[in-house]
Amino acid sequence: MVGSIKLDPYRCMVMVDDKEVVLAPIEFAILKILMENRGKVLSRESLLTKIWGYDFEGNDRVVDNHIKKLRQALGSASSQVKTVFKKGYKLEER
């Protein structure tokens, strides 16, 4: 649990303020990685590598689009996903 976000990796379930949030698989994977590294800044490149693998040939801005979708899905907890200018993203308690 980080702030108001609870993640159950075994049931692939996310709860925000005790309400279930439905995430696409990529957004779920990003949230899981951010939660495992709470408070640490993760670069776009590291997220790309962890989710898509080393052989991903697309643009690193694909991460930005998935972060945007993740924030929309998290609703009131979206402010916990922080953008760190020219560095990447991190998840904070609140």
C-alpha positions in Angstrom: 0.0 0.0 0.0 1.3 3.4 -0.9 -1.0 6.3 0.2 -4.5 5.4 -0.8 -3.4 2.9 -3.5 -3.5 -0.8 -2.7 -2.1 -3.3 -5.3 -2.7 -7.1 -5.1 -0.3 -8.6 -7.6 -1.7 -12.1 -7.2 -5.2 -11.1 -8.2 -4.1 -8.3 -10.5 -6.3 -5.9 -8.6 -5.8 -2.2 -7.7 -7.9 -0.3 -5.1 -8.0 3.4 -4.5 -9.8 4.5 -1.3 -11.3 0.9 -1.1 -12.8 1.2 -4.6 -11.5 -1.1 -7.4 -9.7 0.5 -10.3 -9.5 -1.3 -13.6 -6.1 -1.0 -15.3 -4.8 -2.2 -18.6 -1.9 -4.7 -18.2 0.8 -2.1 -19.1 -0.5 0.5 -16.6 -0.8 -2.3 -14.0 2.9 -3.2 -14.6 4.0 0.4 -14.4 2.1 1.0 -11.1 3.6 -2.3 -9.7 7.1 -1.2 -10.5 6.5 2.3 -9.1 5.1 0.8 -5.9 8.1 -1.5 -5.6 10.4 1.5 -5.9 8.3 4.0 -4.0 10.0 7.4 -3.5 12.7 6.5 -6.1 12.9 8.2 -9.4 12.6 5.8 -12.3 13.7 7.0 -15.7 11.6 6.3 -18.8 14.4 4.1 -20.1 14.4 1.9 -17.0 10.6 1.6 -17.2 10.9 0.7 -20.9 13.5 -2.0 -20.2 11.5 -3.5 -17.3 8.2 -3.7 -19.2 9.0 -4.0 -22.9 12.6 -5.4 -22.7 15.9 -4.4 -24.1 14.8 -5.0 -27.7 12.1 -2.3 -27.7 12.6 -0.2 -30.8 9.9 2.5 -30.1 10.2 6.0 -28.6 10.6 6.4 -24.9 7.6 8.8 -24.9 5.3 5.8 -25.0 5.9 5.7 -21.2 4.4 9.2 -20.9 1.2 8.0 -22.6 0.8 5.1 -20.3 1.5 7.3 -17.2 -1.2 9.6 -18.4 -3.7 6.7 -18.7 -2.6 5.5 -15.3 -3.2 8.9 -13.7 -6.6 9.1 -15.3 -7.5 5.6 -13.9 -6.2 6.4 -10.4 -8.6 9.4 -10.0 -8.1 11.0 -6.6 -4.8 9.2 -6.1 -3.3 10.4 -9.4 -1.3 13.1 -7.6 0.8 10.4 -6.0 2.4 9.7 -9.4 5.0 12.5 -9.7 6.9 13.7 -12.8 10.5 14.5 -12.0 11.6 17.0 -14.7 14.2 15.5 -17.1 14.5 12.4 -14.8 11.4 10.3 -15.0 8.6 9.3 -12.6 8.2 8.3 -8.9 5.3 7.3 -6.6 4.9 9.2 -3.3 2.8 8.5 -0.3 0.8 11.8 -0.7 
